[in-house]
Structures are given as C-alpha cells and as structure tokens.
Amino acid sequence: MMRQAACRSSKLLSRIFLQRRSAGQLIPRLFPIRHFTQAQWQPTFPFADQKHVAAEDRQLSLNSNNSDAVAIDVPSLLQRVLDPSRTRGRKQFVETENIGLRQGLMKAPQYGKTFGVASLQVSLPASMAKSLHEQMCCADQLKDLKAVVQLVSDVSCLASIARGRLMEGRAFESFAQHLTLRLESSNDLTFTDVRNLLQAFHRFHFDNLPHDFPASHAFRSAIDAACIRILPQLSREEAFLLSDLWFLSACSRLAAFPSHLIGTLARGSLDQLPPHEVVRLLFAVALQRKAEPGLLLQAERALSPHVASLSLPELAVICAAFFKTQTTPSLDFIEKILSRLLAVEFEGAPDDVAIALFAKFFNRYAQPAMHEPLQRLLQKCKTQIAALGLPALGHLCGIMEMTLQADEDFLFRVCQKVLTSMPDVRLKELAKIANICSFFSFWPVIEGQDFSLVLLRECERSIRVADVAAYPSKMVELLAAFAHVGCFSKKLLQFMNQRAFWKSYFSQPKPLLATNDLLQLHYAIEMEFPEFGRPLILESALKGMLSDEGSSPPPLNSAVSSLFNGLQKLLLQENQTAAQQSVALCSPLPYAEPMLLVRLKDLNPIPLPPDLLETGYSLRSPPSDGTCTVIIYHPWWDYTSPHQRLTGLSEMKIRHLKTLGYNVIQINQRETHNMSFVLKVKHLRDKLFFETANVAVPLDYVSDKDSQKKASSSLKS
C-alpha cells in the first residue's frame, strides 16, 4: 500500500511540477511531505460520485494504516520529474505573450521586487492536520485575522496538491463567507496579510471552480476590496507586487485593484518616476488592455529621453502597451524605438515574444518613411532565423507584407524551417506563413518539390479537430491562401463541413472573423474544385455575409472612377444610348471590388446584358461571343518588389475572370502615373482596342505629339 501511495503521489507531483515549469514559474526547494494516520486526516471528497474524477484521485489521502509512516523522498521524485530525458522532443510554447513579457522583465534586478514568485511550499504543521471540512468549519472560532490568513495558506497547500479536489463545497462556502466578513470588518490589515491571501488565492486554483460559484466570487471581491483599501499605505513596489499576484491568480482583469492602481498612478506625474517604474506601469496597462486617457502620452513623454538606454524586454513592454490599448504613439517616439533596436545587439538566444511584439507594433504604426530602416531590422533578424520561433518569424514576414518588399532568401529559410518543424507548428503560424507566401506569390521549390503542395500534405497530416475548433478563422485563412494558388484539399475542407465548426467560427468576436477570406474560398471552390461536391457556404448565410458592412470589398479607387467617365465619353458614337450602356462599373466576382466592364463587337460598343449589371451573390458569366472585357486597374500596392509580381489574390481574380469567359486587360498604375488624364484615357482606349483585336500596341503611340494633341482635342470636343 505504501508503494502504491508513493506511486500515486509521484504521478500527481509530476503533473503539478510540469505545469508550473512550462508556465515559467520557479520551483523552490520542497520539504518532505508529512504522512498522517487515518485517524489524523480523513478528508472528504464531494465529487466522489461524479464520473470525471479518476479513481486514483478519489483514493488519494496520503495516509497509511501503519503508524510508522515513511516520508516520501521528495528530492528523488523531483529529480525524476525534472529529468530532461523524460520531456525531450516535446515542443514547449510560452503560454501567453504576457508571461513572456513578465519573464523578460524579471531578468533585470530592478524589477525583482515588483513581481511575486509562485510558491509550491508545503508547510502544514502537524497540529493542524485535520480534514479540510473540520478546519474550515472551525474558522469562526479564530478571533485573530492573521490566524485565519494562515489557515487559508495551509488549506491552499493541500488543495494545490490535490488539484482542488479535496475541497468540499459546503465547507468552503461557509468558510469563505466567514472570511469575507472578517476582511470587511478588519481595520488592521497589512501588506503581508493581503499578500499571503493573494498567494493562497493563487495556489487554491479558484479558476477551476465554476465562474458562478457565489462563495468564490465573494471571496475574490473581499480580497479585491481589501487591496484597494490598503493601497494608500503601500509603496509602489508593494502595489506592483499585489498587482502581479492578481495576474498569477488568472484574475487580473476580473479584479478592480489593477485598474485602480493604474488610475491612481495616472493622476500623478510620471516624469517624477524612474524609467523602470514607468515601464512596470506599462506592463500593468498591457495586462488590462486599457488605460486612463492621456496615460500613455505621459508615459511616452517620460520615457522618450531614456529610450536609448532601455533593454529589449523593456522596449517590448512599451510596444505591447501601445499595441494592446490601440494607442498611436508619436512618429518621433516610433523612430527612437526603431533606432534603439538597430543599435542594440542581440545577446544569446533572441526573445521570441519581444521580437513578435516589435513586428506587430511596426506593422500597425510604422510610416512609409520607415520602410528602409525596417528592412535593415529584418536583415539584422535574418541572422537569428535558426534560433527564432515561427510565431516571431511570421510577424517579421508581416513587415515585408507591409513594406511590399520581399526578401526571398528570408522567406525561403522560413519555409524550410516550417517543414523541418512539422508537426509541431501551430495552426496560427501555418496560416500566417501561407498568407505571406500567397501575398508575394512566392512558393519556393524545396528539395525538388513545390512548397505549396508539400505544405498542403503536411497540414493534412498534422491539423486536428481541436486545432480547428480553437482557431476557426485561422483555418479559413490557411485554406484561402492555398486557394489563391489553386491548391485544395478535400480532407482539410471536411473540417469546415461540420456544424461544430460554424458554431465555433460565428461565436468569435466580429473583428476576428475572416469574412473576406471565407468568401474568396467559397467562390474558388465553386469554380476550381467541383470535387468538393457542395457549396461551402449555404445560400442564406452567403446573402447575409455579402450584405454585411464588415464583408464589403474595398472602396472604389478614384482612378478607376475617373477612367470610367473618360472612357464612356470616348466611346460615344452616333448611337449614344448603346455607348452609354456598353461601359459599366461592376464586379462579376462577388468577392472582388468593382471593375471596368466593356462590351465591344468589331471595335463598336454594344449594350451589356442586364444580368451582368445586377448585384447579387452569384458568379456572373458573360455571353459566349467573347465580346465582354474586364479592365483591371492595378494600383501600386497590387505589386510586390523586387520582381514586380502581382499578389496571389490578384492572380486568382484574373484566373477566375478568364475561367468565366471574360477578356482581361490590366492597367498598371506604375505605367500611367506620369501621364495626364487625357493620355491615361487614350492609353486605356488604345490598349482596349488593340488587345481586343489581338494586335500589339505600338510602343510610340504615347510619345507621338500629334496623337497627344488629337486625343486632347477629341476629349475636349
């Protein structure tokens, strides 16, 4: 029996320590766990009749029929738990960006006193070795609040060992009510008392309780009110420490204290605070995702003179605060951060969380004048590709998308890393990398195979139902990126052919819905992948999505509108009605922006069919006589450098239009940006007439002064 108890305890400690270790929490030295006889400790199990509780957890009591109990050798158990050979090969990810930011700041000594340390200390004295039920029911006999606080700490130790399953609901409810009354009526609370309560709160795993558990909510609210009540007595370091304990308790955004602390500091002058305390305040702001009006402006003014001396983790916290509160910093402040990143050396292994936050920050707030230094930042990060994780690399590739500058060697090495990291690559990173490759129309050949086909096969092997349920929009983005290049997978599409997927997808906040990608995927399947056998989106849902303002295509380019008016005037002949009806602004593709649609027969305008001009959710095919032409005006952002390739979405639009039966003429803004309006219209007319007649456009027709004058006079007339 002793051997079985030791084995069960070893398994339980292994699960606890591995969870703590993966979350980046410190594990201090443990004391030997005491063993109690059956008479000393007989805990009750309120969930014993529920099927989800494992038998070994119901039997776990750490007791023995033998009075000569032998203590478990905790150091040897801990050595087995932390043996790297037992977890080698398992991919570990930082749970959240916030944990990564916290770990980065904790490395600096000036931040040590403002962060708490999660403790697994087991310190229950033998005199209090009673059942949890008896301990909590006797709490009302303790007159000293400090004794009650100590009781909470001791009970939380046992609860953390038993993962919250040794706690009886009724006993905890009465105990929490009693402690709440004590906290509300006490006037002698100290920082130490509240800190101990919050540490117990963290170890008690209240987040495992139902959210509507009245006693848990009341207990949390009482501690929250106590923190606010003693805030005027605390130093800034103590206040930041309590705020960090709320974060460790997974209740940072449920409690009022963190926001109250931020508001209190915001009412003062941040210029008087040392830079590290301003950065610590911004970390609290990033956790809350909101800030008092003007707070970040004050922080920017206080930190601006010190940017050149800040470390990478500190700069990451600053970027996170602005990014998560959606506050736009000044252009000068952005340039200072970028200059500091270019000047500082990456020592040792790069910080993935920091690099990802820098990339997201510049993607949102960088101006076109910063594109050249951003390219230098990418070149600096290029040397760290082997050490950086795919989340950070995906966001760095996003900088290329923002600047329209593709570093193909950078992308090639990222694609190689994706394939070598499978199947440990998460769906979020797969969607990000595939979107970047689609945007630049860059699908390299790796070891003799096309990257798009290899990645599609790897996705079929690695993506699971749980991944799709967690990130349904990322699944849509991934499949849409493959559709841009004409790749489809019936196996992956089957994930979207289930009611559970759509329930998970539409339960997301509206900003997270990938509506445009979903529409592109739907029509791509309809035109290029009939093997799927059914529409991806039902007709009723499709009508609603197309009528939704959030899914509308980009607004009409002003250049397209002016070209439409000019072309309509030039095509006017004797039959003015036919000429007016031969040119229209519409989109045969419901997912695309309006385009110039012209119908010419023997270079003479004829009216367009009325059904082509109707708006709806169906693809609109032209007459089969080949008289309908779509003129696509490509602005400069439709092309990427250095090879002036069209984006993957633009290529898919052209492919779909040709499949429907349209003639397609493309106008590049780079070719016409130096022309006057008259010459632009003439260029469009001549290109239209020559290409519809399958005759090459003369190279000198634009430079001919006589034709320029003739075009100008004809337009004026």
Number of C-alpha atoms within 10 A of each C-alpha: 10 15 9 10 17 17 14 17 22 20 12 17 18 17 14 17 18 14 12 16 13 12 17 16 17 13 14 11 13 14 12 13 15 17 20 22 17 15 11 15 17 18 17 16 18 14 15 15 9 8 8 8 13 10 10 13 17 17 12 17 20 19 20 17 12 12 11 10 15 13 12 19 13 17 13 11 18 16 10 14 20 15 11 10 9 10 12 8 8 8 10 10 12 13 11 10 16 18 17 19 21 18 16 19 24 16 11 13 8 11 17 14 13 20 21 20 16 19 18 20 16 19 15 18 9 11 7 15 18 16 17 23 20 14 19 25 16 12 19 15 8 11 10 10 17 15 12 22 19 16 20 24 24 22 22 26 22 20 19 20 18 20 19 19 21 24 24 17 17 14 16 18 19 16 22 23 17 17 23 20 12 17 19 13 9 11 11 9 15 14 18 12 17 19 20 18 22 25 23 27 25 22 25 26 16 20 14 10 13 10 10 8 12 13 18 20 16 16 22 21 17 19 22 19 17 22 27 15 14 16 19 11 11 14 11 16 16 19 21 25 19 27 26 23 25 24 22 21 20 16 18 19 14 16 19 15 24 27 20 14 20 21 15 13 16 19 11 12 12 21 14 9 15 12 21 16 17 23 24 21 22 24 25 25 25 22 21 19 16 17 22 14 10 12 20 23 15 17 21 20 15 19 22 16 12 12 20 15 12 18 15 22 23 24 20 25 27 27 24 27 25 23 21 16 16 15 15 14 16 12 12 10 16 20 16 16 22 20 16 18 20 17 11 13 10 14 7 8 10 16 20 19 22 23 22 22 23 25 23 20 24 23 19 13 17 21 14 10 9 15 18 12 14 23 17 12 19 21 13 15 19 19 11 16 17 12 13 19 23 25 20 22 26 23 24 25 23 20 24 22 18 17 20 21 20 23 17 15 10 18 23 18 13 21 23 14 17 20 16 11 14 15 14 14 20 18 20 21 20 22 21 22 24 24 24 23 26 23 24 27 19 20 19 17 14 14 8 7 10 12 21 23 15 13 18 18 14 15 21 13 13 14 19 13 11 9 15 21 17 15 18 28 23 23 26 24 25 26 23 29 28 23 25 24 19 16 17 23 17 12 13 20 16 12 19 18 14 10 10 12 20 15 12 15 24 13 12 13 8 11 8 14 20 19 21 20 21 22 22 25 24 20 22 22 23 17 13 16 18 11 11 16 10 12 13 20 18 10 12 8 9 17 14 12 19 19 12 11 9 14 18 16 14 10 8 12 14 9 13 19 14 14 20 20 13 19 21 20 18 16 20 16 13 8 11 14 13 17 24 19 17 22 25 21 17 18 21 26 21 20 24 18 17 21 21 20 24 25 24 21 13 10 14 14 23 21 16 23 14 8 10 17 15 13 13 14 18 14 18 19 16 20 15 10 9 14 20 25 23 25 21 20 18 17 15 15 13 20 22 20 15 11 10 13 16 19 21 24 22 19 17 18 18 18 17 19 21 14 13 18 18 23 21 18 17 14 16 14 17 11 11 15 12 10 12 10 16 19 19 23 25 23 19 21 18 16 20 22 16 15 16 20 12 9 10 9 14 10 8 8 14 16 10 11 11 11 14 16 13 12 18 16 11 12 15 9 8
